[in-house]
Every structure is written in C-alpha cells, then in structure tokens.
Amino acid sequence: MNLKGKRVLITGGSSGIGLALARALAGEGARLVITGRRVDVVQKAVADLSAGGAFVRGVAADVAEEAGRAKTLAEAIAALGGLDVLVNNAGGVRAGRLEQTAEADILAMVQVDLLAPILLTRAALPALRASGEAMVVNVASGIALIGAPFYATYAAVKAGLARFGEALRRELKGEGIHVLTVYPGATDTPMMQSNRAGPELGFAREPAEAVAAAIVASMEAESFEVIRGGEARAKMIEMNRSDPAAVDARFLGLKPALEAAVKDHAAL
Ligand SMILES: NC(=O)c1ccc[n+]([C@@H]2O[C@H](COP(=O)([O-])OP(=O)(O)OC[C@H]3O[C@@H](n4cnc5c(N)ncnc54)[C@H](OP(=O)(O)O)[C@@H]3O)[C@@H](O)[C@H]2O)c1
C-alpha cells in the first residue's frame, strides 16, 4: 500500500505506540484522525503532530462504549472525507492472578481489547469498501502468541483479536481490504509505567518508534503480521508450539519474581 494521502483512523493515537505510528504515517504523507478518552491528551498530540505540517484531527471518545465508537467513526469519516485505514490500537491491561482480578477489570479488557475492535471494524467496513484500497491494522500483543502467567485475560482477548484478524483477512480476500496483525513485545510507553519487570524477566523494552517503523513497513508491504521481540522471541514462539512444557518450566522459575513485578501493572 502506498501510504501517501491515505485517510487513517488510529484509535488510541494520542499516546505510546499509536502516537508513534501517527508520527511515522504523517511522515509518509498520510492524513490522520487520532483518538483517546482524555481530551487534553488528544489535543496536545494533535497540536504536536500538526506542527510538522501534517493533516491531523482528534476525537475524544471511549471506544469501549457504543456511543463513543459511533462518534469516533462519524467524526473521522467527516474529517477525512472517507476512510482507507482503520488502526485498532486503543487497549488496556490489568495484570495479576486471575482470582485476584476484579470482574470489572476483566470486563473492561474484553470491552476495549476485543469487542471494541470487532464492532468498530464492523461499523467501518462500508467506508473501507468504498475506499477500494483499504486496510485494518489490529494491535494485539506478543502475549497473544505466548500466554504469560498473570496475564490470562489479556492473553485471551489479544489472542482473540489476532484470530479475528486472521479470519477477517480471509473473509475479505480479493475485496480490497487487507488485515494486518501486530504483536508488540514490551514497549516503552505510558501503559508500561506500572510494570516493574525488566529484561531478566523477559520484558526488555523497545521504543514505540521502532514498533511504529515496523508497522509502517508491513503496511507498505501488505504483509500479514508484525512480530516484535527479535530472534529470542521468535525461538520462544517456536518452542511454545514444539515443546510447551519447556516454556512452562521457564516460567515456573520466573514466577515469584514475575508476580511481584507485574502485580500492580494496570492501565485501563
Ligand atoms: N506497551 C507495551 O508493552 C505493549 C505490548 C503489547 C501490546 N501493546 C498494545 O499496544 C496498544 C497501545 O498501547 P500503548 O503501550 O501505546 O499504551 P498507551 O501509551 O497507554 O496508549 C493507549 C492509548 O489508547 C487510548 N485508550 C485507552 N483506552 C481507550 C478507550 N477505552 N477508548 C479510546 N481510547 C482509549 C489511550 O488514551 P486515553 O487513556 O486518554 O483513553 C491512549 O491514547 C494497546 O492495544 C496495547 O495493548 C502494548
């Protein structure tokens, strides 16, 4: 896909990976709408991105709510005059043991990480079809490929999002809408501020700009997926298929330290 002039909606484009992606896409000549719930954060991001000369508009709305999704899509299509790319990036996490996780936090993860992308994509499909050359980009997580202890619900919803994208890609094949799935590893964003796990626990963080650059390259190449985390991560994904007990054993050794480091990880 040639990104120049493409009309792109990025949910959660006011911060972290979404903001870095917005900056990278603006550099490629795309026209953008970015979203988030906090109006001041959205406005600041729009001002920063626009200062570089890009066409960027903002929408403050909650994609976990029906009215917020309707507002997001209607304002984005009005501002851009249509839609070529939907990036389902807004997301949230609450780590910790399942039995210590509040039901409200479990429901919130299902809403924002899984239901919102499915329903927003469904609502956006008429506009994407009208584009003629369209794409849906779903930002899942490396945890969708290797279930990590203390992230059971997050793993479930991100794996659900990834398989949703795969099925939809095949459903839409030959109809002018491609689907790309992104599996970031630990990335240095505000979402990770309450996570104290470091490289020794498998949480070596990379900058959001590196993830964004990889997404842009995959959008241009129309590849199926972006998997971050390098060679070590790729080997572990392979091991998780061929010898899952070995991955269990590795996590068993890390469990006490990992639980202590992630038990307060919350960004919902
Ligand atoms: N950082 C990582 O290590 C990592 C790793 C794997 C996957 N991911 C995924 O990457 C995506 C981006 O995460 P990030 O690390 O860039 O996080 P971030 O810096 O916290 O940004 C999250 C963005 O989503 C918005 N958002 C959250 N809930 C929303 C809602 N209900 N409605 C509308 N906007 C909402 C936030 O704005 P408001 O708070 O103002 O709403 C913000 O713009 C998420 O899907 C996350 O699960 C992140």
The ligand as a Tripos MOL2 file, in Angstrom:
@<TRIPOS>MOLECULE
LIG
   48    52     1     0     0
SMALL
NO_CHARGES

@<TRIPOS>ATOM
      1 N1          3.3770   -1.0970   25.6710 N.am      1 LIG1
      2 C1          3.5220   -2.3940   25.5280 C.2       1 LIG1
      3 O1          4.4530   -3.0010   26.0830 O.2       1 LIG1
      4 C2          2.5400   -3.1860   24.6760 C.ar      1 LIG1
      5 C3          2.8770   -4.5090   24.3830 C.ar      1 LIG1
      6 C4          1.9980   -5.2590   23.5990 C.ar      1 LIG1
      7 C5          0.8440   -4.6850   23.1210 C.ar      1 LIG1
      8 N2          0.5380   -3.3950   23.4200 N.ar      1 LIG1
      9 C6         -0.7110   -2.8480   22.8920 C.3       1 LIG1
     10 O2         -0.4260   -1.6940   22.1360 O.3       1 LIG1
     11 C7         -1.5550   -0.8190   22.1630 C.3       1 LIG1
     12 C8         -1.1020    0.5790   22.5260 C.3       1 LIG1
     13 O3         -0.5680    0.5360   23.8480 O.3       1 LIG1
     14 P1          0.4970    1.5890   24.4030 P.3       1 LIG1
     15 O4          1.5200    0.8260   25.1040 O.co2     1 LIG1
     16 O5          0.8620    2.5470   23.3360 O.co2     1 LIG1
     17 O6         -0.4030    2.2920   25.5270 O.3       1 LIG1
     18 P2         -0.6180    3.8110   25.9870 P.3       1 LIG1
     19 O7          0.5970    4.6260   25.7720 O.co2     1 LIG1
     20 O8         -1.2200    3.7070   27.3320 O.co2     1 LIG1
     21 O9         -1.7300    4.3170   24.9430 O.3       1 LIG1
     22 C9         -3.0220    3.7810   24.9280 C.3       1 LIG1
     23 C10        -3.8680    4.6860   24.0610 C.3       1 LIG1
     24 O10        -5.1980    4.1520   23.9770 O.3       1 LIG1
     25 C11        -6.1290    5.1310   24.4520 C.3       1 LIG1
     26 N3         -7.2430    4.4080   25.0580 N.ar      1 LIG1
     27 C12        -7.2070    3.5240   26.0760 C.ar      1 LIG1
     28 N4         -8.4470    3.0700   26.3510 N.ar      1 LIG1
     29 C13        -9.2830    3.6960   25.4790 C.ar      1 LIG1
     30 C14       -10.6750    3.6750   25.2560 C.ar      1 LIG1
     31 N5        -11.4820    2.9020   26.0080 N.pl3     1 LIG1
     32 N6        -11.1970    4.4380   24.2620 N.ar      1 LIG1
     33 C15       -10.3940    5.2150   23.4980 C.ar      1 LIG1
     34 N7         -9.0640    5.2920   23.6640 N.ar      1 LIG1
     35 C16        -8.5230    4.5450   24.6380 C.ar      1 LIG1
     36 C17        -5.3170    5.9940   25.4210 C.3       1 LIG1
     37 O11        -5.8490    7.2770   25.6370 O.3       1 LIG1
     38 P3         -6.8050    7.5690   26.9430 P.3       1 LIG1
     39 O12        -6.1390    6.8990   28.1210 O.co2     1 LIG1
     40 O13        -6.8550    9.0540   27.0370 O.co2     1 LIG1
     41 O14        -8.1070    6.9610   26.5950 O.co2     1 LIG1
     42 C18        -4.0140    6.0870   24.6300 C.3       1 LIG1
     43 O15        -4.1500    7.0030   23.5740 O.3       1 LIG1
     44 C19        -2.5580   -1.4310   23.1410 C.3       1 LIG1
     45 O16        -3.5480   -2.1400   22.4350 O.3       1 LIG1
     46 C20        -1.6970   -2.3910   23.9530 C.3       1 LIG1
     47 O17        -2.4550   -3.4560   24.4780 O.3       1 LIG1
     48 C21         1.3670   -2.6290   24.1910 C.ar      1 LIG1
@<TRIPOS>BOND
     1     1     2 1
     2     2     3 2
     3     2     4 1
     4     4     5 ar
     5     4    48 ar
     6     5     6 ar
     7     6     7 ar
     8     7     8 ar
     9     8     9 1
    10     8    48 ar
    11     9    10 1
    12     9    46 1
    13    10    11 1
    14    11    12 1
    15    11    44 1
    16    12    13 1
    17    13    14 1
    18    14    15 2
    19    14    16 1
    20    14    17 1
    21    17    18 1
    22    18    19 2
    23    18    20 1
    24    18    21 1
    25    21    22 1
    26    22    23 1
    27    23    24 1
    28    23    42 1
    29    24    25 1
    30    25    26 1
    31    25    36 1
    32    26    27 ar
    33    26    35 ar
    34    27    28 ar
    35    28    29 ar
    36    29    30 ar
    37    29    35 ar
    38    30    31 1
    39    30    32 ar
    40    32    33 ar
    41    33    34 ar
    42    34    35 ar
    43    36    37 1
    44    36    42 1
    45    37    38 1
    46    38    39 2
    47    38    40 1
    48    38    41 1
    49    42    43 1
    50    44    45 1
    51    44    46 1
    52    46    47 1
@<TRIPOS>SUBSTRUCTURE
     1 LIG1         1 GROUP 0 **** ****
